[in-house]
Amino acid sequence: MSENCNQSCSSCSENCAERKEEKTDFSEKLHEMSSVKKVIAIVSGKGGVGKSLVTSMLAVTMNRMEYHTAILDADVTGPSIPKMFGIKEKAQGSQFELYPVKTKTGIDIMSVNLLLENDTDPVVWRGPVIAGAVKQFWTDVIWDDVDFMFIDMPPGTGDIPLTVFQSIAVDGIIVVTSPQELVSMIVSKAVKMAEMMNIPVIGLVENMSYFKCPDNGKDYHIFGESHIEEIAEKHGLKVLAKIPIDPRFSAVSDRGMMELFDGNWLDPVGDVLMRMIENNIEGDISGNSIPSDKKEEDRKMIKIAVASEKEMVTEHFGHCINFNIFEAEGEKIVKSESIPNPGHKPGFLPNYLNDIGVNVVISGGMGAGAIEIFNEKGIEVIVGAEGDAKAAAEAYLKGELESTGSVCQDHKHHDECGH
Ligand code: ADP
């Protein structure tokens, strides 16, 4: 190393052994005075399933386990966190920084409601402004030595949560569902979103799972039988907790007494989170003291191959004329090319596409054999697509392209679909 080394490799021409390649980092940096060890995002398919309640209960649970805990309320158009903790004061700050408000037991909170003059003022901002506000909660707030930050995400898996994920270095996602939703679809979308961002899904929490009758002690499934276990298994996920409907939860949250909630439903989640910290003690992801290779890895590219006839999705995978290949970063296609179908010998194409780095294949139909090889290689297969190839890839990236799962069997292209 040169004795004049200033640790800034990008402005130095020395070719020493310590030279570090500069990496592109899309996520925003925390304030230089902040430090956050683990960031956990809480997502749901729609509003009203108890995402904020679960976020608050998680924060209280980890705070009771003596971790310094924070909540970043990113549900900007329906911010309910300050009310659940009975916070009346406003956040203080200067031109350069903002300070979170502390709850009665020391949880640090930042929410748009702590900045508005009246709590009841509606927030009628558009998507980019909302995403910008959340970004500022990350970059401009002084998060002092936080072990766990919980992000109460905007509901859904659309544009705003995606933008939030792109700017914040999230370590894991917890999906909150309730039995009355279209749970299977919501979980698929959340899993897909997490895969796109390369963030692990820590597990599922089913809220309003059942009601325990205080008179006879029996459990009643008010919203119908739960299918959460099967859905979790399908995606290789864990059900971390099932929370009952309990009027005492709404009572403590409505009265701003969240810190007084009684019960240990989220202790299993607490144990999982505790292990995250214990196994990775030096893993401060604040970006202030640790190099950013984790974040760089988080923004991996996705390579999609659409089996096509020129610009259109083909019905028969093996028989396609060309593959339209799209490389994407998040929801955005950054590179497109068309390559001819190199041939359709059984089993050949899945290996070929794997070799060129494809991780998602979209087609109209496909044979079971080909699907099996793709699955073995961890390549996602979407069948049942039609229309414009690029539009199909874009729909996939937005989480809007569902696979029909249909396999072509007895049609005239029997041996041409990769059977
Ligand atoms: P979201 O954040 O998903 O929009 P909230 O957490 O704000 O939903 O919950 C909506 C309402 O339902 C709140 O009044 C909350 O107190 C109540 N609630 C949520 N979960 C439960 C539950 N398990 N038992 C009783 N009330 C609940």
Residues whose N, C-alpha, C, O or C-beta is under 5 A from the ligand:
A	BS01	ADP	K46 G47 G48 V49 G50 K51 S52 L53 S80 M208 I243 P244 I245 D246 P247 F249 S250 S253
